[in-house]
Amino acid sequence: MLAPAPLVLQGIVLDESGSPLRAAGLSMHTQASHGGASFHLSPDALGHFETRKHVSTATLTLDVHAEGFLRKRLVELPVGSTGLEIVLVRGGWISGRLEFVSGMTPTLGVTRAGVSVQAAFSYSHLDFRLGPLPTGRYTLTCGYPWSDARLAIDGLDVVAGEETRDPRLDPLDLRALLPVVNLAIVDEEGASVPEVVVSVRRAPGKFENLRARRAGDIWSVVAGPLPLALHIEAPGHRALDIEADSDRRVVLERGIPLRLVVAGSLPELPDGWGLGPRLNYPGPLSSAAHAQRVEFRDGVAEFCVSLPGRYAFSFSLVQRHEGQELSGSTWWDDPKSVFEVAEGTSPQVFFVPAPSLELVKEMLAHIEENR
């Protein structure tokens, strides 16, 4: 007869009144240096729990949680501990209704006496809920990860087992309280530019991407404080720096024209596949050439880039169907083809060596393996 596995932990989970919490969940974690294993269990109807396993560590961490109660973490518990009495305390919630620019869900957090407090955030159909939180007075903070603008609502009192619904949170209208700038971004002929990257300039040459949401011909940017120092890029157009403190129309000029010529014969590709250039781009936009869906035609690819600078070249192998890109793979040449793009309005010509048939086969195999 096999001997039972050694006891790991044994105890009981209770609420503040001493009643058993059979709906609690327990997670045990061993030290990362010993494999970092995790085990999960639930107490019985009387709140008791016991687990037996072979573990390779002398201590472990125990996380205990239950709906409506504050989580509790016990660290460096000796393996084999018995008679554990774990008491969970009820928490309360802060709840309300959000109104914000569609598609740009803000981040919410809470502080207590100036110290950040962790709280689960749930959101459904404009209603939000933060908690459970310990009883006390809190400040709710709202914002966006890419923006310096923050909104704070003070004096929110949380009571255990209750929801705090302050009139200031019903609704919490972030459209008026966090700056929103709407940009109509067009080309020199007045046509809307479909693919845009908007960044904020924190310092000369230092950019931080913003989330810009497109609705029709308008790009909405949430950031702050105003005025915004914005850097705008789009495939095939020149980059533009602007100052924006209100809605405005932005005209992007045609970019710096390039002509890439393949030195040698391109290998024959299967039907539906194309070979194009991909550039390691010096600006916030990662790959202007690829974003323009450029392909080599008779060994030549022509397109525009936003900025002058040093570019590294690779081949991009893509599969298309009715104008849609289905899959793609990029391969660097070794050594890489590198060239300097200067300012100018006339096409600048660069030669790149033709890829070998073996390289193309490797690219196709890579695509198939990762589908």
N, C-alpha and C positions, 0 to 999 in steps of 0.2 A: 504494500500500500504506500502510495506517494505521500510524503510529508507535506502539510499545507505550506503555502508561500508565506514568507515572514510578514508580520503586521507592519504596515507603513504608518497609518494614522487611524485613530478612533476617537469619536466625540459626538457632540450634539449641537444643532443649530437652533437658537431661540430668538424670539423678538423681545422688546423691552419688558413686556409683561410676563415673560417666562414661558409663553406658549411656543410649542414646537413649530418650526418653519419647514414643512415637508416639501414646499415648492422651491426651496433654495437650490442653487447649483454650486458645486465646488470644483475648482480646477487646481491641480497640483503640478508644480513645475520643478524639475530637478535643475541643478546648476549647468550652465552652458558648457563649462569645462568638462562635464561628465556626460555629454551627449545632448543635453537640453531637452529631455523628453517631457511630455505633458500628459496628464491623466485626468479624466473627468468622471464625476459620480454625483448621485443625488441622495439625500437622506431618506429614511423610511417615513412612514406615517407619523411616527413619534419624534421625528427630527434627528434620529440617530444615523450616524454614518460610520462605516468601517471599510478599509481597503487593505488588501494583501497583495503584494507584488514583490518581485525581485528588482531592486533599484541599486544603482552603483554609486550612490552619494550618501553622505551622512546627514545632510540637512536638505530641506526643500522649502519652496514658497507656496502658500495656499491662498487662493483668491476665492471669496465667498460672495454671492450676490443673490438677490431675490427681487422680484418686481415690487417697486414702491419703496425699497429700502436702500440705504447707502451701502456701497460696496465696502468690503473689509479685506485687507491684505495682511497676512501674517508671514514674516520672513524668517529664514534660518530656523525653521521648526526641526527639531531632531527627528529623524526617521525612527518610528516605533513609539511616538508620543501617544498616550491614552488619556481619557478623561478630559478632552478638550471641550470647553464650553464657549461657543462662539455666539455672541449676541449682536444681532443686526438692528440698526436704528432706522426708524421711518424717516423719509425725506419729504420735501415739498417740491413744487414745480413753479416755474415762471412760464406763462403762456400768453399768447396773443395772436394777432393777425398781421401778416406782412404785406406791404405793397411795394413793389420795386420794378425796375426795368425788366421786362420779360426776358427770360433766358439768362439772367445774371443774378443767381441766388447769392445773397450776402453771407458772410460768416458772422455768427453770433457767439458771444462769450460773456462770462460773468466774473466780476471781481468782488472781493469782500475786504474792506479796509485796505484797499489798494493792492491786494494780493490776488492773482488769478486763481480761480477755482475750476477744476475740471467738472464738466457737466455734459451729459449726453444731449445731443440736439436732434430733434425729430421735426419733420416738416411735411405737411400734406394739405393740398388745396388751400394754400395761403395761410393756414393755421400752423403755428409753431409751438414747440414745447421744449423747455430746458429743465433737466433734472433727472433723478431726484437730487435735491440739494439739502444740506443741513439747515436747520432753523437759523434765521438771521437776516440781516439787511444787506442787499446786494446792489451793485451797479451793472446794468446790462450794456455791453459794448457791441457796436455794429460796424461793419466795414467790408472791404474787399481785399484779398491778398495782395493785389497789385497797386493798391491806392494808399496814400498817406492819410486820406480823410477818414475820420472816425466820429461816430455819434455815441454819446453816453447818456443813459437814463438812470438817474440816481434814485435812492430811497425805495427800492423794491423789497418789501418784507415777505419773507418766506416762512410758512408755518408747516410743520410736519403733517403729512397726510392731506394737505390742501393745495389747490392751485391758486396762484396769485395772478389775477387779471387786472392789471392797472389800466385806467382809461387811456393813458399815453401809449399803450401798446395795442389799442383796438380802434383803428389800425395803427401800426407803426409804418408811416409812409416815408420810405427811404428815397422816393423819387424827388421829393422836395428838400430833403435834408442832406443828401450826398450829391455832389456836383455831377451833372450829366451834360456832356457836350455832344451834339448831333452833327456829324460831318457828312456832307454830300461830296463824295470823292469821285471826280470825273477825269477823263483824259482831255487832250487839247481840242477834240472835236465835240466835247460835251457829253460823251457816252459814259455811263456808269462803269467804274472799274470793279470787276467781280472779285478779285482776290487781293486782300490788303492785310498788311501787318502794321499795327500801330504800337509804338513804343513811347515811353516817357524818357526824356533826357535828364538823368540825375546829375550828370557832370559832362564836360566835353568828352565825347567819344564813349560815354558810358550810357547804355540803354537798358531799360527794363520793360519787357513786353507787357502790354495791357490786353485785357480781353475786350475786343470790339465786336458788338453784335450787329449783324446786318438785318434790316427790315426794309425790303424794297430797295430803294436807292440810297438809303440813309444808314450810316454806321454810327451806333451809339457807343460812346466811351464814358465809363464811370471812373473817375479819378479825382485828384484834388491835392492840395487846394488850388483854386484858380488864381491866375491863369496857368494853363498847362503848357509845358514845353514838350511838344510832340514831335516824334520822328516817324514819318510815314513812308512805307515801301510797298511796291506792288510789282509783280513780274512784268518785265518789259518796259518799266517806267523808271525815271530818275527818282532817287530818294529826295524827300523834302522835309525840312524842319520848319515848324510853325509855332506861333504862340496863339493859344485859343482860350478865350474866357467866355465864349458864347457860341451858339450854333453858327456854322459857316460853310461855305462852298470851297472845296480844295481842288485845284487843277494840277494834275501830274503830267509832266512833260515826258516825251518819249525817251527811253533809256539810251545807253551807249551801245551802238550796234557792233555785233561780233559776227565773224564768219569762221567757223571751224571746218577745216578740210582734212579728211582722212588721207594719210599718206599710205597708199597700198589699196588692195581690194578688200572690201567688206565680205565676210563669210556669208554664205546663203543661210537665211533664217527660215524656220517653219512658218506656214501660213498664219497670219494674224499676229505675228510678232514684229516688233520694231526695235531699232537700236538708236539710242539718243545720248546726248551729253548730260552729265551731271557735274555741277561745279561746287567746290567747297567755297562758300560765299562769305565775304568779309563783313556783311552787315547782319542785323537781327533776322532777316529772312534767310532760311537755311539753304535754299537751292532755287535760284531764280530760273535757271534753264529748265530744270525738271518741272517746276510749277507751270511753265508755259507749254508743257506737253510737246517739246521739240523733238523731232526725229531727223536722222541723217537721210537726205534724199540725194541719190547718186554721189554719195560720199561727202556731202556738204550739209551743214546745219547753220541756219542763220537765226539770230535772236538778239534781244537787247538785255543788258544788265543794268541794275540801278546805280551801282557805285564803281568808281575806279578802284584798283587794288590788285593784290596778288591772289591768283586763283589756282587751285589744284583741280585737275580734270580726272574724271572717271567715266566709264561707259555705263549706261543704264539700259537694261533689257526689259521691255515692257510688252504686255499682251493687251490688245485692245479689242473691243467689240462694240460696234455702232457708236464709236467716239468715246466710249467709256474705258478707263484704264482698269483692268481686272487684277493684274498682279505685276510685280516688278522686282528687279534685283540689280544691285549696283556692285561693280567690281573695280577696285583700284588697279591701275597699271603698276608694274614694278620694274624700273623706278617710275614714280608719278610724273605726269606731264604737268609742268607748272609754267604759267605765263603771267605777265604784268599787263593789266588793262589800264590804259590812260584815258583821260578826258578826251572827247572828240565826238563829231557828228558823222564822220565817214566810217564805214565798216573797217574794223581791225581784224586782220587775217592771222590765224594761228593754225599750225599743222600738228596733227596728233597721229601717232602710229596706229595702223589698223589692228584690231584685236585678232588673235589667232582663233582658229576653229575650236581648238581645245578649250580656250577661255570661254567661248560662247556656250559650249557643251556643259562646262562647269557651272555657268550661270543658270542655264536651264535646269540642271539637276538640283541646284540649290532652291529654285522656285518650287519644284515638285516636292521636295522634302519638307518645305515649310508651309504647304497649303493646308 
